[in-house]
Amino acid sequence: MSGVLVIAHAERAEALTASTRLVDWLESEGHTVEMGRVEAAAIGRPDLGASELTGSVWDLAVSVGGDGTMLRSFDLVASAGIPVLGVNVGHLGYLTEFEPGQLTETVAAALAGALGVSERMMVSARVRRAAGEGRGDAGDHDRDPQDTEDTDVWTGLNEVVLEKRDPGHTVRLEVWLDGDVFATYAADGLIVSTPTGSTAYSLSAGGAVVAPTHSSLQVTPVAPHMLFDRSLLLPPDTEIGVRVISERPALAAVDGRSATMLHTGDEVVVTRAPYEARLVTAGGGSFHRVLKHKFGLKDR
């Protein structure tokens, strides 16, 4: 008997239908099932709603939705090393390898250990607030970058994004690499992505596509107002510091989740996360074949 966490897109009828079918099958096979309270209520099974979706009590997490549901699943279970199996009822579904028609057979194979698990690098973002009075004043631009106080820490599979808050204006971001100042960007934003995240927001901003099992961090500006507009592909253990030096604030987000507002002198330090995401995979397709299929690339 195994413990399975089912994480579904609660606003998609197809996801709820597939989740109901999966729950019925799992219980008929003697497995223990839990869900988030919202999803459990949506399928008429509030008794399955877990009070807290954290910890290492599950053997497998099944994500039924799109890539957004997958990212939420990894946010919940990656730190505990629990593998996530993605079932695609979304649109592109780059992270969700399996289809609803394969649902019970696929989960049975995963629980039996018959499917592979791909480990994916994650990023960690540590917010450092400017210390002292007068934060937000122009004088903060010359403050010692070490004069900060650590606050929140966020972890994501795809990317950390710092972007402007005010429409029609850019934000100025000073970037440090391993403690050395690299450049100051005037842009709509800046993305620090993992190889998995290279096919997400970074791709739309002109970043390179990186094989998901590669180890690296990619820094990509969004609509930069400067001559240097290239992405940087950096070693995975690089410490990337980004400090807001404009008077206008910036918004920080991790995997599409709004994290915090950043003011003048505040920093985000991005590093490789101390653990990896574990993605259940059939292992039947190479990266370039999956890429070709998901983006509809055709042979000549």
N, C-alpha and C positions, 0 to 999 in steps of 0.2 A: 504494500500500500504506500502511495506517495502523497505528498502535500503539494497542491497546485494552486497558484494564485492566477486568477483570470482578470485581466485588465482590459476593459472594453471602452470604445467610444460611445458614451451614453446618449449621444444625439444622432446616431446613425442606426436606423432600423435594421439594416443588414448586419451590423455588428452585434446588436442585441439578439437577433434571431440566431446567429451563429454561436453566440455565447450561451444561450439557453440550451441549444443542442449539445454543446460541449459539456456543460455542467451536468446535464442529464446522463450523458455517457460516462463521465468521470465517476459520478456517484454509483452508477450501475456496476462499475468495475471495482468499487470499494475504495476509491481514492478520496482524500479529504480536499475540499474545495473552499476557497475564500475569494471574496471580491471586495472592491471598494463599496462603500455604502450607497453611493449614487447609482452605480451600475447594478448592484444587487436589488435595489428597490425598483429599478427600471425593468428588470425581467421578472418581477413579482416574487423574488426570493430574498427579502430583507434579512432572513436568518443567516445568510452567507456573508453579510457585510462585516468586514473586519474593522475593529475600532481603531487600529493603527497599522498602516501598511508599511512597516519597517521590520527589519530583523532578518534572521536566517532560518525561518521555520519552514520554508518551502523548498521543494526539490526542483521546481520548474515554475517559471512565470510565462503565461501565454498572453500575448498582446493581440487584441482583435480590433483593428482599426487601420490607421495609416501610419505614416512616419512620426506624426506628432504623438500618437499613442505609444509608439515604441520609445520615443525619447522620455516620455513620462514613466514608462516601465523601468527603463534603466536608471532613472533618477531614484526610483524607489528601491531597487534591489541590487544594483551593480556593486555597491560597497560590501555586500554580503556574499558576493561571488555566485549569485544565483543566475543560471542561464535563462535567456529570454527567447522565446519562439514567436516570430511575428507572422500573423495572418492578415493578409491584405484585403481590406474592404475600403481602401482609400483610392486615390487617383494614381499618382506615380508609384508610390510604395517602394522606394529604393531599399529600405531596410527590411521590409516585410517580404520574405521570400516565398511564403506558402499561400495557397488560395483556400477559400472557405470550403470548396468541394473536397479538399484533402484533409479536413480538420481533424477528425478523430483518428484517422490512420497515421497522420503526422505526429500528433501528440503521443499516440501509443508507441511509435518508433522512438521518439525522444525519451520517453520514460524508460524504455527498454535499453537505452544507451546505444541505439542503432544509428543515430545521427551525429554528425560532427559538431564541434563548438569552436567558433572563431573568436579569438580574443582581440578586442579593439582598444586602442589607446584612447584615453579620456583626458580632458583638461580640467585644471583647477584654477579658480579665480579668487584671489584674496584681495578684499577691498581695504585700502589704507586711507583713513581720513586725515586731512590736514590738521595738525595740532595747533592749539593756541587760538587767540582771538583774531578777528578780522578776516576769517575765511571768506573768500569771494572778492576780496579787494585786489586791485592790480598789483599791489606790492607783494602779493604772495608768489608772483612769478619768479622771484629771486630767492625764495625760501629754500633752505637745505632740503633735498629730497628725502633725507633720512628722518626729518622732523615730522613724523607721521605716527598714527596710532592704528594698529590692525583692528578690523572689525569683522565683517562677515566673510565666510568662505563658501563658494559655490562650485559645483562640479557638473560637467556636461560631456556628452558624447560628441556633439558636433562642433560647437563654437562658443566663444565669448565675443560679444559685440558691444562696442561703445559707439553711440550715435548721437547726433544733435537732437535737442529737444524742440528748438524753435524753428518752425518752417521758414524757408527763405534765408537762412543763415548757416554758416559753417561752424564747426567747433575746432579749436586748436588743441592738438594732442601731441605731447612730447613722448617719444618712444625710447626706452632704454633696453639694451640687450646685454644681459649678464653684467649689469651695473654701469655700462658705458652708454652715454647718449648717442643714439643713432641718427635721429631726424625728428623734426617737428612737422606734423601733418596738419594742413588746413583742409578739411574734408567734411563730407556728410557723416562719416563714421569710419571705424576701423574694425576689422574682423580678425580674430585669432582663431584659426580652425585646426582641427585634427584631420588626418587623412580621410576618415569617414565623413567629416563635415565638408570636405572639399567639393562634394557634389550637392551641397545645400546652398546657403546664402553666399558663401564665398564664390561659388560658380557663377551666380548671377552678377557678381561684382567684378568678374573678369579673372578670378583666380584659377590656378592650374588644377586639373583633375589628378588626384594622387591615389594610388592603389591603397585600399583600406587597411591592409596589413602592414603597410610601410610605417616606420616610426619617424615622425617629423611634426613640426608646428609650422603653420603657414600664416603669414601676416599679409592681409589684403586691405588696401584703402578703398573706401566707398566714395565715388565721385570726388577725387582729390582735386583741389585747386592749386596744383603745383606741377612742375615738370616731371618729377619722379613719381610715377603712378604704377609701378610694378609690384607684384607680389614677391614676398620673401619666403623661401623654403628653408627652414632652420632646423638644426639638430634637435632631437626630441627633449633633451635636457636643458635647453635654453630657457633662462628666466627672462620673461618679457614684461617690462614695466611700462604702463601707459598713464601719463599724468595729464590732467586737464589744466591747461594754462590760459585758456580764454576766460573772459568774464561770464560768458554764457555757459550754462550747465550742460552736462551730457547725461544720457541714460545708459545704464549698463544692463545687458540681458545675457542669459546663458540658455542656450538651446530654445530660444524663443520665450523663455520665462523672464518677465521683468524682474530685475534683481534690485536695483537701487538707483537713486539720483546721485550724480557726482558734481561737485562744485569746484571752484578754482582751488588747485593744490591737492585735490583728492587723487588717489592713484588706484589702479587695478594692477596687481601682479599676477601674471598668468604663467603657469608651469604645467608640466605633465602631472596628471593625477596619480596618487599613490596606489591605485588599483585600476584594473581594466574591465571593460564591459565584456560579457560573454554572450555571444549571439549564436543561437542554434541554426545550423545550416545543413542543407542536403549535400553540399560539397560537390555538386554535379556541374557547376558552371564556373569558368574562369572569370576574373574581374572584367576583362574586356568584353566577354560575351554578355555578362549581365548589363554592363554599361550600354552596349549596343542595343539590347532588348528594351531597357527602360527608357532610353531616349529615342527609340524609333529610328536608329541609323540603318540605312539600307546599303546593300551591295550595289555596285555599279552595274 
